[in-house]
């Protein structure tokens, strides 16, 4: 299996003497669907920033599709949904405009979408089930629907790697389950590598192939079925049925 991500002996700290990650080894194959979980402050987001090349390791190496992550030449192949707040206020953009912006970000001249681009935008909106609200202002939609719109924006760029950091923030339990099912369908249909990052992994537990638990280093990496019946960290208890 070709590797999308390869981290070897990665350590990192934002300040001298304050380590966020220590001696992290991680390999993610192309086409995998992986959940990265752990307590708040455990290093999940920092790990993601390193594997995306947004931070350079203090020690060790980070490769993205075989290249040093911080110098990766194929940025257009990356779809990254950073932690966010639910859209509100006076944001005027419609779903279609948001998704079109994702297509424009692939390097075309600003404001110019070809017929092929417009078809791809429409397909991306359809894949996330937002056809009926494609021309509705984003601010009028629920948190779950807004998140689907941002996933469609990423899909419009035809990513080889899709990373979602805390995608269920501000989303109710039913929408979390629906979002997990959507990601599983996209993984099956498109074969895209998906990394789902959250302190709570229950919604995707039955869909992901691997679960990686992070507490400054990797404390578990394997099938969710191999996770002990009760896993506990401060502020979070997960019981597997």
C-alpha positions as CSV (number, residue, x, y, z in Angstrom):
1,X,0.0,0.0,0.0
2,X,1.3,3.5,-0.9
3,X,1.6,5.8,2.0
4,X,-0.2,9.1,2.3
5,X,1.4,10.0,5.6
6,X,4.6,8.8,7.2
7,X,5.8,10.2,10.6
8,X,9.0,8.8,12.1
9,X,10.1,9.8,15.6
10,X,8.3,13.1,15.5
11,X,8.5,15.4,18.5
12,X,7.3,19.0,18.7
13,X,6.8,21.9,21.2
14,X,5.6,25.4,20.7
15,X,8.0,26.6,23.4
16,X,11.3,25.4,24.6
17,X,11.0,22.7,27.3
18,X,7.2,22.3,26.6
19,X,6.7,19.2,24.5
20,X,3.3,18.7,22.8
21,X,4.2,15.5,20.9
22,X,7.0,13.0,21.7
23,X,8.4,10.3,19.5
24,X,5.4,9.8,17.3
25,X,5.5,7.1,14.6
26,X,2.5,6.9,12.3
27,X,1.8,5.6,8.8
28,X,-1.4,6.1,6.9
29,X,-2.0,4.3,3.7
30,X,-3.6,5.9,0.7
31,X,-7.4,5.2,0.8
32,X,-7.6,4.6,4.5
33,X,-10.4,6.0,6.7
34,X,-8.8,6.7,10.1
35,X,-10.1,8.4,13.3
36,X,-7.6,10.3,15.5
37,X,-8.9,10.8,19.0
38,X,-7.7,11.8,22.5
39,X,-8.3,14.3,25.3
40,X,-8.3,18.0,24.7
41,X,-4.7,19.3,24.9
42,X,-3.4,15.8,24.0
43,X,-1.8,16.9,20.8
44,X,-4.3,15.9,18.1
45,X,-4.5,19.2,16.3
46,X,-0.7,19.6,16.5
47,X,-0.3,16.1,15.0
48,X,-2.6,17.1,12.1
49,X,-0.8,20.4,11.5
50,X,2.5,18.5,11.3
51,X,1.2,15.8,8.9
52,X,-0.3,18.5,6.7
53,X,3.0,20.4,6.7
54,X,1.6,23.4,8.5
55,X,4.2,22.9,11.3
56,X,7.7,21.5,11.0
57,X,8.7,18.7,13.5
58,X,11.2,19.7,16.1
59,X,12.7,16.2,15.8
60,X,12.0,13.4,13.4
61,X,10.6,13.4,9.9
62,X,7.1,14.0,8.4
63,X,6.4,12.9,4.8
64,X,3.3,13.6,2.8
65,X,2.8,11.4,-0.2
66,X,6.6,10.8,-0.1
67,X,7.7,14.4,0.2
68,X,8.7,16.4,3.3
69,X,5.4,17.6,4.5
70,X,6.4,21.2,5.1
71,X,7.6,21.4,1.5
72,X,4.8,19.4,-0.1
73,X,4.3,20.4,-3.7
74,X,0.7,19.1,-4.1
75,X,-1.2,21.4,-1.8
76,X,-4.2,21.4,-4.1
77,X,-4.6,17.7,-3.4
78,X,-5.3,18.4,0.3
79,X,-8.7,19.1,1.8
80,X,-8.5,20.5,5.3
81,X,-11.5,21.4,7.4
82,X,-10.0,23.2,10.4
83,X,-11.8,23.6,13.7
84,X,-14.6,26.1,13.2
85,X,-17.6,27.9,14.8
86,X,-21.0,27.6,13.3
87,X,-21.6,30.3,10.6
88,X,-23.9,33.1,11.6
89,X,-24.3,36.8,11.6
90,X,-24.3,38.5,8.2
91,X,-22.4,36.0,6.2
92,X,-24.0,36.3,2.7
93,X,-22.5,33.3,0.9
94,X,-24.7,30.6,-0.4
95,X,-23.8,26.9,-0.4
96,X,-23.1,27.1,-4.1
97,X,-20.8,30.1,-3.7
98,X,-18.9,28.4,-0.8
99,X,-18.4,25.2,-2.9
100,X,-17.4,27.2,-6.0
101,X,-14.7,28.9,-3.9
102,X,-13.3,25.5,-3.1
103,X,-13.1,24.8,-6.9
104,X,-11.5,28.2,-7.6
105,X,-8.8,27.5,-4.9
106,X,-7.4,24.7,-7.1
107,X,-5.5,27.4,-9.0
108,X,-7.9,28.9,-11.6
109,X,-8.2,32.6,-12.2
110,X,-10.5,34.1,-9.6
111,X,-14.1,34.4,-10.7
112,X,-13.7,32.0,-13.7
113,X,-15.4,28.6,-13.5
114,X,-15.6,26.5,-16.6
115,X,-18.6,24.4,-17.5
116,X,-16.7,21.4,-16.2
117,X,-16.0,23.2,-13.0
118,X,-19.7,24.1,-12.5
119,X,-20.6,20.4,-13.1
120,X,-18.1,19.4,-10.5
121,X,-19.4,22.0,-8.0
122,X,-23.0,20.6,-8.5
123,X,-21.8,17.0,-8.1
124,X,-20.0,17.9,-4.9
125,X,-23.2,19.6,-3.5
126,X,-25.2,16.5,-4.5
127,X,-22.8,14.1,-2.9
128,X,-23.4,15.7,0.5
129,X,-27.1,15.9,0.1
130,X,-27.6,19.7,-0.2
131,X,-29.2,20.0,-3.7
132,X,-32.4,21.4,-2.2
133,X,-30.5,24.2,-0.4
134,X,-27.7,24.9,-2.9
135,X,-28.7,28.6,-3.3
136,X,-29.6,29.2,0.4
137,X,-27.4,31.4,2.5
138,X,-25.1,29.3,4.6
139,X,-26.1,31.2,7.8
140,X,-29.7,30.0,7.4
141,X,-28.7,26.3,7.7
142,X,-28.2,24.1,10.7
143,X,-24.7,23.3,12.0
144,X,-24.8,19.8,10.5
145,X,-25.8,21.2,7.0
146,X,-23.1,23.9,7.2
147,X,-20.5,21.3,7.9
148,X,-21.7,19.3,4.9
149,X,-21.3,22.5,2.8
150,X,-17.7,22.8,3.9
151,X,-17.1,19.1,3.1
152,X,-18.5,19.8,-0.4
153,X,-16.2,22.7,-0.7
154,X,-13.2,20.4,0.0
155,X,-14.6,17.8,-2.4
156,X,-14.8,20.3,-5.2
157,X,-11.0,20.5,-5.1
158,X,-10.8,16.8,-5.8
159,X,-8.6,16.0,-2.8
160,X,-6.4,12.9,-2.4
161,X,-6.5,13.5,1.4
162,X,-9.4,14.9,3.4
163,X,-8.7,15.9,7.0
164,X,-11.5,17.0,9.4
165,X,-10.5,18.6,12.7
166,X,-13.4,18.4,15.3
167,X,-16.1,18.3,12.6
168,X,-18.9,17.8,15.0
169,X,-18.4,21.0,17.0
170,X,-21.9,22.6,17.4
171,X,-23.6,19.6,15.8
172,X,-26.3,17.5,17.5
173,X,-26.0,13.8,18.0
174,X,-28.3,12.8,15.2
175,X,-26.3,15.0,12.8
176,X,-23.1,13.5,14.0
177,X,-24.3,10.1,13.0
178,X,-25.5,11.4,9.7
179,X,-22.1,13.0,9.1
180,X,-20.2,9.8,9.9
181,X,-22.4,7.9,7.5
182,X,-21.8,10.5,4.8
183,X,-18.0,10.2,5.2
184,X,-18.2,6.5,5.0
185,X,-20.1,6.7,1.8
186,X,-17.6,9.2,0.3
187,X,-14.7,7.0,1.3
188,X,-16.3,4.1,-0.5
189,X,-17.3,6.0,-3.6
190,X,-14.2,8.2,-4.1
191,X,-11.5,6.2,-2.4
192,X,-10.2,9.4,-0.8
193,X,-7.9,9.1,2.3
194,X,-9.9,10.5,5.3
195,X,-8.6,11.5,8.7
196,X,-11.3,12.3,11.2
197,X,-10.0,14.1,14.3
198,X,-12.1,14.5,17.5
199,X,-12.0,14.0,21.2
200,X,-15.1,11.9,20.8
201,X,-15.0,9.1,18.2
202,X,-18.3,7.3,18.9
203,X,-20.0,8.6,15.8
204,X,-17.4,7.1,13.4
205,X,-16.4,4.0,15.4
206,X,-18.4,1.6,13.3
207,X,-17.1,3.1,10.0
208,X,-13.4,3.7,10.4
209,X,-10.7,1.1,9.7
210,X,-8.3,2.4,12.3
211,X,-8.5,4.3,15.5
212,X,-5.4,6.3,16.6
213,X,-5.4,7.6,20.2
214,X,-3.1,10.5,21.0
215,X,-1.8,11.6,24.4
216,X,1.4,13.4,23.5
217,X,2.4,10.1,21.9
218,X,0.4,7.4,20.2
219,X,-1.1,5.2,22.9
220,X,-3.3,3.0,20.7
221,X,-3.3,2.3,16.9
222,X,-5.5,-0.4,15.6
223,X,-9.0,-1.5,14.8
224,X,-11.8,-0.1,17.0
225,X,-12.8,-3.7,17.7
226,X,-9.5,-4.2,19.5
227,X,-10.0,-1.3,21.9
228,X,-10.5,-2.3,25.5
229,X,-14.1,-2.3,26.6
230,X,-13.7,0.9,28.6
231,X,-11.2,3.6,27.6
232,X,-10.9,6.5,29.9
233,X,-9.1,9.9,29.8
234,X,-9.8,13.0,31.9
235,X,-13.3,14.3,31.0
236,X,-14.2,11.5,28.7
237,X,-15.4,7.9,29.1
238,X,-16.2,5.7,26.2
239,X,-17.8,2.3,26.6
240,X,-17.8,0.0,23.6
241,X,-20.9,-2.1,23.2
